Amino acid sequence: MVTKQDLQVLTTTLHDFVATTVTALRSDGGAQETCIQALKAQTQASTTQTRATDTALARQGAMLLALGRQTQDLDNRSRRSNIRVCSVPEPQGEEDAEGLLTTLFSLILGEEGPDQIQFDRAHRALRQRILDGAPHGLICCLHSYQLKEKIMRKARSRPSWHFQDSDVIIYNDLSPMGRPITQALRDKQIPFKWGFPFCLQARYNNEWAQVRWPEEVPSFLQKLELNLIEVPN
């Protein structure tokens, strides 16, 4: 038979068990809260570090872009006296590149040409020959920058020049990075010129458009009514 004393003992035991359990739960809850706060602090620190890293990467990207522009500008400056001639038939054997270019430039200059055209170098473009493909372009560096500019001014009066039974095209020999745009300008017969520091200027509908940075390319093309072109940075 269960006595009153037995019930008191059972009640005390149950009370102690519940109290111990609640204390343990509170302690565990406090530990969990501490852990949660630590995780929040760690997450905040990680977020701050990520933002700092993103900022540093953006800064480095801008520095690399500026360095690339400066390198391209220096590359173009080193080519200021260069001319590239495309579509001149290529012989199977050796050829006199200087003699060939002298004849072409004399044709372009006409009576305004000098008695002698001096080259620092003249050669075919240095790339692998493709059988039955387009001939290698002729590249030359004229000793006189003024003469080079005179040739280019006269050459721009026509889209191409008939020479050795071919229609040859004459370009400034510049860094290849902007060629997709310049090719589109030539296809639409839009006059353009290069500026230093590096920039591309084009005249369309009696207005000049200019591009210096990659992010300016879409608006530049839109102003010239050209399709969007993917251009390397």
URSUL-V455351 format. One record per residue. N is the residue number from 1. RES is the residue in one letter. PHI is phi as a letter, one per 20 degrees, with the letter a starting at -180 (* if undefined). PSI is psi in whole degrees, -180 to 180 (NA if undefined). OMEGA is omega as a letter, one per 30 degrees, with the letter a starting at -180 (NA if undefined). Layout:
BEGIN
N & RES & PHI & PSI & OMEGA
N & RES & PHI & PSI & OMEGA
END
This chain:
BEGIN
1 & M & * & 131 & a
2 & V & f & 128 & a
3 & T & e & 171 & l
4 & K & f & -36 & l
5 & Q & f & -39 & l
6 & D & f & -41 & l
7 & L & f & -39 & l
8 & Q & f & -43 & l
9 & V & f & -44 & a
10 & L & f & -41 & l
11 & T & f & -43 & l
12 & T & f & -44 & a
13 & T & f & -44 & l
14 & L & f & -40 & l
15 & H & f & -45 & l
16 & D & f & -40 & a
17 & F & f & -45 & l
18 & V & f & -43 & l
19 & A & f & -44 & l
20 & T & f & -43 & a
21 & T & f & -44 & l
22 & V & f & -43 & l
23 & T & f & -43 & l
24 & A & f & -42 & l
25 & L & f & -42 & l
26 & R & f & -42 & l
27 & S & f & -44 & l
28 & D & f & -39 & l
29 & G & f & -38 & l
30 & G & f & -40 & l
31 & A & f & -41 & l
32 & Q & f & -41 & l
33 & E & f & -41 & l
34 & T & f & -42 & l
35 & C & f & -42 & l
36 & I & f & -43 & l
37 & Q & f & -40 & l
38 & A & f & -41 & l
39 & L & f & -40 & l
40 & K & f & -44 & l
41 & A & f & -41 & l
42 & Q & f & -40 & l
43 & T & f & -42 & l
44 & Q & f & -41 & l
45 & A & f & -40 & l
46 & S & f & -40 & l
47 & T & f & -44 & l
48 & T & f & -43 & a
49 & Q & f & -39 & l
50 & T & f & -43 & l
51 & R & f & -41 & l
52 & A & f & -40 & l
53 & T & f & -43 & l
54 & D & f & -42 & l
55 & T & f & -43 & l
56 & A & f & -41 & l
57 & L & f & -41 & l
58 & A & f & -41 & l
59 & R & f & -43 & l
60 & Q & f & -38 & l
61 & G & f & -42 & l
62 & A & f & -39 & l
63 & M & f & -42 & l
64 & L & f & -40 & l
65 & L & f & -43 & l
66 & A & f & -40 & l
67 & L & f & -41 & l
68 & G & f & -42 & l
69 & R & f & -42 & l
70 & Q & f & -41 & l
71 & T & f & -43 & l
72 & Q & f & -39 & l
73 & D & f & -44 & l
74 & L & f & -39 & l
75 & D & f & -46 & l
76 & N & f & -37 & l
77 & R & f & -37 & l
78 & S & f & -16 & a
79 & R & d & 12 & a
80 & R & g & -28 & a
81 & S & e & 11 & a
82 & N & e & 149 & l
83 & I & c & 138 & l
84 & R & d & 129 & a
85 & V & d & 123 & a
86 & C & d & 152 & l
87 & S & m & 15 & l
88 & V & f & 125 & a
89 & P & g & 141 & a
90 & E & d & 123 & a
91 & P & f & 163 & l
92 & Q & f & -35 & a
93 & G & d & -153 & a
94 & E & f & 157 & l
95 & E & b & 158 & l
96 & D & e & 91 & a
97 & A & f & -42 & a
98 & E & f & -43 & l
99 & G & f & -39 & l
100 & L & f & -46 & a
101 & L & f & -35 & l
102 & T & f & -44 & l
103 & T & f & -44 & a
104 & L & f & -47 & a
105 & F & f & -33 & l
106 & S & f & -36 & l
107 & L & f & -42 & a
108 & I & f & -45 & a
109 & L & f & -28 & a
110 & G & m & -133 & a
111 & E & f & -16 & a
112 & E & e & -4 & a
113 & G & f & 150 & l
114 & P & f & 168 & l
115 & D & f & -32 & a
116 & Q & b & 138 & l
117 & I & d & 121 & a
118 & Q & e & 129 & l
119 & F & d & 142 & l
120 & D & e & -33 & l
121 & R & a & 157 & l
122 & A & b & 132 & a
123 & H & a & 168 & l
124 & R & f & 156 & l
125 & A & g & 138 & a
126 & L & e & 83 & l
127 & R & b & 164 & a
128 & Q & f & 136 & a
129 & R & f & 135 & l
130 & I & d & 123 & a
131 & L & f & 134 & l
132 & D & m & 17 & l
133 & G & e & -177 & l
134 & A & f & 143 & l
135 & P & f & 153 & l
136 & H & f & 143 & l
137 & G & f & 155 & l
138 & L & e & 130 & l
139 & I & c & 134 & l
140 & C & c & 155 & l
141 & C & d & 114 & a
142 & L & e & 146 & a
143 & H & f & -32 & a
144 & S & d & 118 & l
145 & Y & f & -36 & l
146 & Q & f & -41 & l
147 & L & f & -39 & l
148 & K & g & -46 & l
149 & E & f & -36 & l
150 & K & f & -43 & l
151 & I & f & -44 & a
152 & M & f & -38 & l
153 & R & f & -43 & l
154 & K & f & -38 & a
155 & A & f & -33 & a
156 & R & f & -9 & a
157 & S & f & -13 & l
158 & R & c & 151 & l
159 & P & f & -32 & l
160 & S & b & 167 & a
161 & W & c & 134 & l
162 & H & e & 120 & a
163 & F & b & 128 & a
164 & Q & l & 49 & l
165 & D & m & 23 & l
166 & S & c & 155 & l
167 & D & e & 105 & a
168 & V & e & 150 & a
169 & I & d & 139 & a
170 & I & d & 128 & a
171 & Y & c & 160 & l
172 & N & f & 138 & l
173 & D & e & 92 & a
174 & L & d & 175 & l
175 & S & g & 138 & a
176 & P & f & -8 & a
177 & M & f & -35 & a
178 & G & e & 9 & a
179 & R & f & -36 & l
180 & P & g & -38 & l
181 & I & f & -47 & a
182 & T & f & -34 & l
183 & Q & f & -41 & l
184 & A & f & -38 & l
185 & L & f & -41 & l
186 & R & f & -42 & a
187 & D & f & -34 & a
188 & K & e & 3 & l
189 & Q & l & 45 & l
190 & I & e & 120 & l
191 & P & f & 142 & a
192 & F & b & 165 & l
193 & K & b & 160 & l
194 & W & d & 145 & l
195 & G & d & 162 & l
196 & F & c & 130 & f
197 & P & g & 164 & a
198 & F & g & 122 & l
199 & C & a & 158 & l
200 & L & d & 129 & a
201 & Q & c & 135 & a
202 & A & c & 146 & a
203 & R & d & 124 & a
204 & Y & b & 131 & a
205 & N & l & 42 & l
206 & N & m & 22 & l
207 & E & c & 148 & l
208 & W & e & 136 & l
209 & A & d & 147 & a
210 & Q & c & 143 & l
211 & V & c & 131 & l
212 & R & d & -36 & a
213 & W & d & 153 & a
214 & P & g & -37 & a
215 & E & f & -13 & l
216 & E & e & -10 & a
217 & V & g & -49 & a
218 & P & g & -46 & a
219 & S & f & -34 & l
220 & F & f & -48 & a
221 & L & f & -39 & a
222 & Q & f & -40 & l
223 & K & f & -31 & a
224 & L & e & 4 & a
225 & E & l & 44 & l
226 & L & d & 152 & l
227 & N & f & 155 & l
228 & L & f & 133 & a
229 & I & c & 135 & l
230 & E & e & 123 & a
231 & V & c & 130 & l
232 & P & f & 150 & l
233 & N & f & NA & NA
END
